[in-house]
Amino acid sequence: YISPTVNVNIVHACVYTGAFMSFVSNIRYQLLQGIIEPHIVDRLFRRWPLLQAAATFGVRFANGLLGSMIAIAGMKYFGLQKLK
């Protein structure tokens, strides 16, 4: 197997990942679990628990995809993920 990416400085990648997790991920999850889920999803689907569970799953899944997209875009921007 030949990797399609070049090797990167592991220290820089660790610093970026730590900063990303502590700031960006934390803010996203605080907004999700502090505002979106209790004030929007729970109120909209209060009468339908199955739809409420599905909406919560969808919002959390979308949050995970958004976080992955932001993390990868940031790594590319800072040169921590490059194709050969």
Secondary structure, 3 states (H helix, E strand, C coil): CCCCECCCCHHHHHHHHHHHHHHHHHHHHHHHHHHHHHHHHHHHCCCCHHHHHHHHHHHHHHHHHHHHHHHHHHHHHCCCCCEC
